[in-house]
């Protein structure tokens, strides 16, 4: 499991806090995936400057993987757009 560094405000709705506490990934080719490098970065609430979650730090390899998947799906008439 991915370790989360999130610091959540007590003012958040419990459903929002639950959503933000789960690992965030990229959706590529019908699957939730990490970045190729495995690197992540913090997403910060600009109002409080608190870390709310971490997300994959995508790079050129991730973009290439997503474009390749999109082109392949488009060739086969996928309805996902």
ABEGO torsion letter per residue (X at the ends): XBBBABBBBAABBAAAAAAAABBBBBBBGGBBBBBAAGBBBBBBBAAAGBBABBBBBBBAAAAAAAAAAAAAAAAAGBABX
